[in-house]
Amino acid sequence: MDHSTQRFGTRAVHAGQSPDASTGAIMTPIFQTSTYFQDAIGSPRQGYDYARVKNPTREALQGNLAALENAAHAAAFSSGLAATETLLKTVLSEGDHLICGADVYGGVYRMLAQVWTRFGIQFDFVDTTNLDAVKNAIQENTRLVHLETPSNPLITVTDIAACAKLAHEAGALVSVDNTFATPFLQNPLEMGADVVMHSTTKFLNGHSDMIGGALITNSEKLSEDFAFSQKTSGSVPGPFDCWLVLRGTKTLHVRMPVHCTNAERIAGLLDRNSEVEGVRFPGLPQHPQHELAKKQMRGFGSMVSFDVGSHERANQFVTATQVFQLAESLGGVESLVSVPYTMTHGSVPPDQKAALGITPGLVRLSIGIEDIDDLVEDLEGALETL
Ligand SMILES: Cc1ncc(COP(=O)(O)O)c(C=O)c1O
């Protein structure tokens, strides 16, 4: 079936899937097999020979994710970081230069600083909200500009179309980590990006019960390269994890509006509270990229950060909340609270964190879909303990 003319919610439920050919099962089976029968040497019966290369549950997920981003191709990986690493090793060779957003998930920073630095790749962390900084950072050997918008943990918003123009003029590709926005709120390929990356662990799965990633593109060549990497490097997700994401995406369009309205209410209440400072949420009029967010996104997401002044006060706050649970990660139906300084961004050097504004008192909320009144009472109760 051609899903390109269908609306988001219909694509979310159906794209990539059709009744199982052997049984008619409406739900895509979990094809829990590593290998497939061959009628003769080199003649696999249904075109599948080994599950690292191809698996029908994974193919269904890939078809679904591509449709959600209005794209031609998607490749699923065993984690968001595995997807990011696949992107880097597909696009970059020794001597090439990468521009990476300065405010990105700490694991990406760790991968570049502690692994990729050994392989002759040059990279710069750049404030991609500043287009002059992006322009000035582009070198003759720049091959990739990697953006994260909204970013983790400072929730900054980068102009995707403007960065894509700058990068393309210089012959570089642009990738966007769309994990925080999800395809429900933002479609970077339509703004000129070449690749969209997702940690499917987060909103796409939505239930905090697996780890996964994806790369999505309209480029035939990149898609072939990503499939080659699945086969050759093997960082593929298992069929059960694919099935869990596939089940999650069916309700993405139902969950996201609740995430967004809950976050708007909470950002407003934090903004009015004297115990906290510098509330970061693109839906607030004083957010530095509020107008850009309104133009580029169809809603503001459900990630909010704010400062309580010190690590001690942050610890006091996150141990006082009851509904918001202290944990890494985000994007699940349940609300989570974390302190990026020592948690998600623990491996970013202190001077880098200080330069970015990731302070010891910064608290990050992933706002879930619980009853908003319980979430409000929980936060107000914890703020009173400060
Ligand atoms: C924005 C963002 N991108 C990528 C990742 C990495 O994804 P994963 O944990 O699935 O490897 C994370 C993880 O927190 C993230 O927040």
The ligand as an SDF file (V2000), in Angstrom:
LIG
                    3D

 16 16  0  0  0  0  0  0  0  0999 V2000
   19.3090   13.3330   21.8980 C   0  0  0  0  0  0  0  0  0  0  0  0
   19.9090   11.9640   22.0520 C   0  0  0  0  0  0  0  0  0  0  0  0
   20.5030   11.3910   21.0030 N   0  0  0  0  0  0  0  0  0  0  0  0
   21.0650   10.1620   21.0980 C   0  0  0  0  0  0  0  0  0  0  0  0
   21.0520    9.4490   22.2710 C   0  0  0  0  0  0  0  0  0  0  0  0
   21.6960    8.0950   22.3330 C   0  0  0  0  0  0  0  0  0  0  0  0
   20.7250    7.1150   22.1890 O   0  0  0  0  0  0  0  0  0  0  0  0
   20.8450    5.6420   22.8190 P   0  0  0  0  0  0  0  0  0  0  0  0
   20.8210    5.7850   24.2900 O   0  0  0  0  0  0  0  0  0  0  0  0
   19.6610    4.9360   22.2330 O   0  0  0  0  0  0  0  0  0  0  0  0
   22.1530    5.0860   22.3290 O   0  0  0  0  0  0  0  0  0  0  0  0
   20.4380    9.9970   23.3950 C   0  0  0  0  0  0  0  0  0  0  0  0
   20.4040    9.2510   24.6670 C   0  0  0  0  0  0  0  0  0  0  0  0
   20.0330    9.7600   25.7010 O   0  0  0  0  0  0  0  0  0  0  0  0
   19.8590   11.2920   23.2770 C   0  0  0  0  0  0  0  0  0  0  0  0
   19.2730   11.8930   24.3390 O   0  0  0  0  0  0  0  0  0  0  0  0
  1  2  1  0
  2  3  1  0
  2 15  2  0
  3  4  2  0
  4  5  1  0
  5  6  1  0
  5 12  2  0
  6  7  1  0
  7  8  1  0
  8  9  2  0
  8 10  1  0
  8 11  1  0
 12 13  1  0
 12 15  1  0
 13 14  2  0
 15 16  1  0
M  END
$$$$
